[in-house]
Amino acid sequence: MRALADYVHGKGLKLGLYGDAGLRTCSRLQPGSLGYEDQDARTLAAWGIDYLKYDNCNNQNISPLTRGVDDPATWAGSFANSWRTTEDIKNTWESMTDNADKNDKWAPYAGPGGWNDPDMLEVGNGGMTIEEYRSHFSIWALVKAPLILGCDISSMSAETKEIITNQNVIAVNQDKLGVQGRKVQQDGDLEVWAGRLSRGRVALVLWNRGPAEASITASWSNIGLNQSAVVDAHDLWTDEVTSSMQGNLTNKMDSHACKMYVLTPK
């Protein structure tokens, strides 16, 4: 395993493993860590593992707690760097959008050192369109979710690679202020999501979740900017900058598509 970890690190990636606090994992096919927690932790560290995803199935010594199912964001920060806030994601538009909505309410509990996790990225797995995957990656980045790839990176398409390696979007996710972006405006299927960034900037996503092309307008006052502010708007997917915008930003999007910006006050 150490050799595998070294190989993965040599590719510029990090390696995570799955474990369980019970006698067996949730599938009941693999042994868990119950009674061997310290030994397993030392082993993972010696292997150079970067990330541990830890379940609590098949642990008869601990009574089920409702809070562990419904609201881990309220208590898990004392011993974990991230916690799941949703059901397991599926490779469908409906599942992805549902997880985005369910994760949103836990935003006050996220911040540097502890992050809400609406589950892994499905980008590249083939169940959604490219526009839907771009929306998926944009929202996960905005809400500071752990960006954990769920696709086979050895056979990903050029379009998938273009999405998951967009440095502008990743920079929003990794911004040092660490504020989870939120849904701040909704008109039916037309939504505005936004979040504060360092240096007084704002990340903005206009998201058309409807069945047809539509225009969405975000007013400065709804996204944390002074209404009189003059800003430069950097489109993170086209890498184009529109200078000296005032009051609001409007754009038209195809069905299930989004536009993502960083707004920088002048």
Protein Blocks (a to p, Z undefined) as FASTA:
>chain_A
ZZmmmmmmmnopacdddddfbfbdfkomaccfehilmmmmmmmmmnopabdcddfehiak
bccdfklmmmmmlmmmmmpcbdcfbdcdddbfklmmmmmmmmmmmmmmgcehiacdebja
fehnlpacfklmmmmmmmmmmnopacddfbdfklccfklmmmmmmmklmmmmmpmnlpac
ddfbdehjaccdddddehhiacdddddfbfbdcdddddfklnopafkbccddddfklopa
cehiehiacddddehiacddddddZZ
